[in-house]
Amino acid sequence: MSDSSSATIADSTLKDSQSSSQMYQSSLAMTEKVLGEQEYETQFFGFTPKSFTDGVYNAVNEYLTDCLEVVEKYIIQEFSAVIPAETVRECTQQLLPVFVKTFDKAFDKLENYLLCNIFHIPNNVLLPEDKPQEFQYTELEQEEIDRDLETLRQKIRNAKYVNACLEQELKDIATVQEQYDKMLTLLERLEKTTMSAGVPDLKESLVFTCDKVRALNIRIQELKPLSPPRFKLHHDDTSMSKMNKRLRKS
């Protein structure tokens, strides 16, 4: 075999392969389209249109068979003396394919009409549950929506963080308030105790006592050069002064 013949065969094989591939792709696309339409029609009607037509076809076929059986029995009963029963059965068996063929042609037209005009939903028609999909967003609009969503998510995270901080601050305030209430209760008890002991005003008594202690401390400091102390009094004049100032301010 020459090289030119081999090349011709190879080209022919390649073209056939490409043609078959194109036909397959076209058939696949058509099948996907039909399946998509059937799915949408099933969603609306509650059944596939093809299953409906198949059911009608099978029912009519059964009626034809039953009808021929009834006719066969009637002829055998009424004309058994003229026509043998075997001949009637043979004629019935030959008549059934003729009926079926004629019915198939007529039903093909009916099926095509039903699928194209009755059970077909146009491409521009949307079911009520699919109305939200009527307006499609572009890629840029989708990106903008995604950015807005991310901004909202970040705001939500920030709000949660602020709420957590505020909750912690409220807990701290509650703790301080609890300690303050305990101190206030303690002071009230102390005031009641001093009142029952005959001390009219605890604050004035403390101020008076601090003044006396401070004056006594000054007097002790003045007496130190005159005579050596027999005992040493530990004191903090600065602390006493601060306490006296606080009591006077309050």
C-alpha positions as MATLAB code, in Angstrom:
seq = 'MSDSSSATIADSTLKDSQSSSQMYQSSLAMTEKVLGEQEYETQFFGFTPKSFTDGVYNAVNEYLTDCLEVVEKYIIQEFSAVIPAETVRECTQQLLPVFVKTFDKAFDKLENYLLCNIFHIPNNVLLPEDKPQEFQYTELEQEEIDRDLETLRQKIRNAKYVNACLEQELKDIATVQEQYDKMLTLLERLEKTTMSAGVPDLKESLVFTCDKVRALNIRIQELKPLSPPRFKLHHDDTSMSKMNKRLRKS';
ca = [
       0.000    0.000    0.000;
       1.420    3.405   -0.991;
       2.040    6.279    1.397;
      -0.645    8.403   -0.301;
      -3.251    5.681    0.230;
      -2.268    5.362    3.888;
      -2.539    9.112    4.343;
      -5.950    9.150    2.673;
      -7.213    6.373    4.926;
      -5.819    8.144    7.997;
      -7.495   11.424    7.004;
     -10.772    9.644    6.388;
     -10.556    7.897    9.747;
      -9.771   11.199   11.494;
     -12.704   12.934    9.798;
     -15.034   10.097   10.743;
     -13.806   10.273   14.325;
     -14.304   14.046   14.470;
     -17.748   13.727   12.916;
     -18.722   11.036   15.418;
     -17.435   13.188   18.279;
     -19.439   16.192   17.074;
     -22.563   14.085   16.721;
     -22.032   12.698   20.212;
     -21.575   16.177   21.685;
     -24.669   17.434   19.865;
     -26.696   14.453   21.029;
     -25.449   14.917   24.593;
     -26.391   18.611   24.571;
     -29.829   17.803   23.185;
     -30.334   15.112   25.818;
     -29.353   17.491   28.623;
     -31.756   20.108   27.270;
     -34.614   17.616   27.057;
     -33.898   16.310   30.554;
     -33.847   19.854   31.892;
     -37.186   20.625   30.281;
     -38.690   17.373   31.550;
     -37.484   18.154   35.050;
     -39.154   21.571   34.965;
     -42.376   20.118   33.537;
     -42.365   17.416   36.201;
     -41.941   20.101   38.839;
     -45.125   21.812   37.607;
     -47.380   18.889   36.649;
     -46.244   16.429   39.300;
     -45.477   13.741   36.691;
     -43.336   13.394   33.575;
     -45.252   14.042   30.325;
     -43.598   10.990   28.765;
     -44.897    8.735   31.521;
     -48.403   10.098   30.882;
     -48.303    9.394   27.134;
     -46.776    5.955   27.752;
     -49.591    5.157   30.149;
     -52.218    6.196   27.598;
     -50.466    4.144   24.890;
     -50.362    1.016   27.038;
     -54.003    1.424   28.052;
     -55.190    1.767   24.436;
     -53.094   -1.246   23.429;
     -54.791   -3.296   26.110;
     -58.200   -2.091   24.913;
     -57.356   -3.127   21.336;
     -56.297   -6.586   22.457;
     -59.395   -7.010   24.619;
     -61.620   -5.766   21.781;
     -60.188   -8.288   19.319;
     -60.603  -11.085   21.850;
     -64.268  -10.163   22.317;
     -64.810  -10.014   18.537;
     -63.069  -13.367   18.157;
     -65.295  -15.028   20.750;
     -68.418  -13.514   19.213;
     -67.589  -14.729   15.697;
     -66.742  -18.214   16.973;
     -70.014  -18.416   18.873;
     -72.239  -16.987   16.125;
     -70.580  -18.383   12.982;
     -68.919  -21.584   14.160;
     -70.898  -23.557   11.572;
     -69.634  -21.399    8.714;
     -66.092  -20.430    9.808;
     -63.835  -22.782   11.762;
     -62.600  -21.455   15.111;
     -58.976  -21.973   14.093;
     -59.480  -19.770   11.034;
     -61.025  -17.047   13.182;
     -58.051  -17.131   15.570;
     -55.562  -16.927   12.694;
     -57.393  -13.955   11.214;
     -57.489  -12.262   14.596;
     -53.743  -12.749   15.046;
     -53.169  -11.228   11.600;
     -55.533   -8.330   12.291;
     -53.926   -7.320   15.592;
     -50.592   -6.098   14.071;
     -52.554   -4.048   11.511;
     -54.516   -2.353   14.267;
     -51.376   -1.759   16.320;
     -49.478   -0.283   13.362;
     -52.336    2.051   12.488;
     -52.728    3.031   16.122;
     -48.972    3.691   16.475;
     -49.027    6.175   13.596;
     -52.035    7.990   14.987;
     -50.700    7.974   18.532;
     -47.298    9.296   17.443;
     -49.059   12.411   16.166;
     -51.092   12.701   19.355;
     -48.006   12.225   21.529;
     -46.037   14.832   19.607;
     -48.900   17.315   19.933;
     -49.263   16.683   23.662;
     -45.548   17.002   24.395;
     -45.090   20.131   22.268;
     -48.305   22.028   23.014;
     -49.980   20.719   26.160;
     -47.245   19.500   28.501;
     -44.522   21.904   27.376;
     -43.522   24.913   29.466;
     -42.027   27.739   27.328;
     -38.529   28.902   28.167;
     -39.754   32.399   29.058;
     -42.185   31.106   31.701;
     -41.153   30.854   35.358;
     -42.982   28.946   38.031;
     -44.015   30.934   41.125;
     -41.370   29.242   43.292;
     -38.681   30.242   40.769;
     -39.626   33.935   40.577;
     -36.608   34.988   42.718;
     -34.351   33.666   39.922;
     -35.942   35.942   37.331;
     -33.240   38.578   37.782;
     -29.718   37.214   37.389;
     -26.697   39.095   38.734;
     -23.535   39.748   36.760;
     -20.149   38.644   38.045;
     -19.245   42.200   39.113;
     -22.536   42.588   40.967;
     -21.966   39.255   42.672;
     -18.481   40.332   43.767;
     -19.887   43.591   45.139;
     -22.542   41.666   47.057;
     -19.847   39.361   48.456;
     -17.836   42.392   49.616;
     -20.896   43.901   51.269;
     -21.593   40.601   53.004;
     -18.008   40.405   54.254;
     -18.278   43.985   55.556;
     -21.456   43.083   57.416;
     -19.801   39.961   58.839;
     -16.887   42.081   60.093;
     -19.298   44.546   61.691;
     -21.067   41.667   63.401;
     -17.734   40.343   64.712;
     -16.825   43.828   65.989;
     -20.215   44.195   67.653;
     -19.794   40.806   69.335;
     -16.346   41.860   70.607;
     -17.702   45.154   71.975;
     -20.600   43.319   73.623;
     -18.165   40.870   75.216;
     -16.074   43.768   76.567;
     -19.171   45.501   77.920;
     -20.368   42.296   79.551;
     -16.977   41.859   81.226;
     -17.062   45.478   82.390;
     -20.548   44.949   83.804;
     -19.276   41.892   85.672;
     -16.381   43.950   87.095;
     -18.784   46.719   88.121;
     -21.042   44.153   89.757;
     -18.056   42.772   91.693;
     -17.036   46.255   92.861;
     -20.632   47.048   93.777;
     -20.814   43.850   95.810;
     -17.636   44.785   97.702;
     -18.946   48.309   98.243;
     -22.231   46.948   99.597;
     -20.327   44.700  101.997;
     -18.229   47.650  103.227;
     -21.350   49.792  103.574;
     -23.042   47.054  105.586;
     -19.954   46.770  107.775;
     -19.900   50.530  108.380;
     -23.593   50.529  109.230;
     -23.016   47.762  111.772;
     -20.054   49.697  113.209;
     -22.147   52.846  113.450;
     -24.910   50.960  115.247;
     -22.325   49.500  117.621;
     -20.869   52.928  118.439;
     -24.345   54.382  118.910;
     -25.245   51.616  121.318;
     -21.949   52.238  123.158;
     -22.850   55.890  123.707;
     -20.643   57.401  121.003;
     -22.820   60.034  119.303;
     -20.874   60.469  116.061;
     -18.216   58.007  114.943;
     -16.617   60.370  112.422;
     -16.242   63.216  114.898;
     -14.910   60.818  117.487;
     -12.274   59.504  115.092;
     -11.256   63.041  114.099;
     -11.033   64.059  117.748;
      -8.995   60.975  118.631;
      -6.606   61.522  115.708;
      -6.090   65.149  116.758;
      -5.342   64.069  120.313;
      -2.918   61.394  119.167;
      -1.159   63.876  116.891;
      -0.887   66.459  119.688;
       0.375   63.796  122.078;
       2.957   62.691  119.538;
       4.220   66.255  119.151;
       4.446   66.594  122.934;
       6.433   63.366  123.165;
       8.869   64.625  120.529;
       9.369   67.829  122.568;
      10.065   65.864  125.762;
      12.659   63.554  124.179;
      15.656   65.930  124.652;
      14.830   66.470  128.372;
      14.745   62.873  129.532;
      15.693   59.595  127.901;
      12.645   57.562  127.021;
      11.987   54.414  129.027;
      10.013   52.968  126.185;
       9.861   53.552  122.457;
       6.544   54.430  120.826;
       6.291   53.279  117.246;
       4.313   55.748  115.178;
       3.978   57.131  111.704;
       3.251   60.851  111.799;
       2.720   61.036  108.050;
       0.134   58.252  108.100;
      -1.635   59.857  111.055;
      -1.741   63.218  109.254;
      -3.150   61.627  106.117;
      -5.830   59.807  108.112;
      -6.775   63.053  109.877;
      -7.113   64.869  106.539;
      -9.272   62.104  105.087;
     -11.590   62.139  108.075;
     -11.953   65.926  107.902;
     -12.716   65.813  104.166;
     -15.353   63.111  104.583;
];
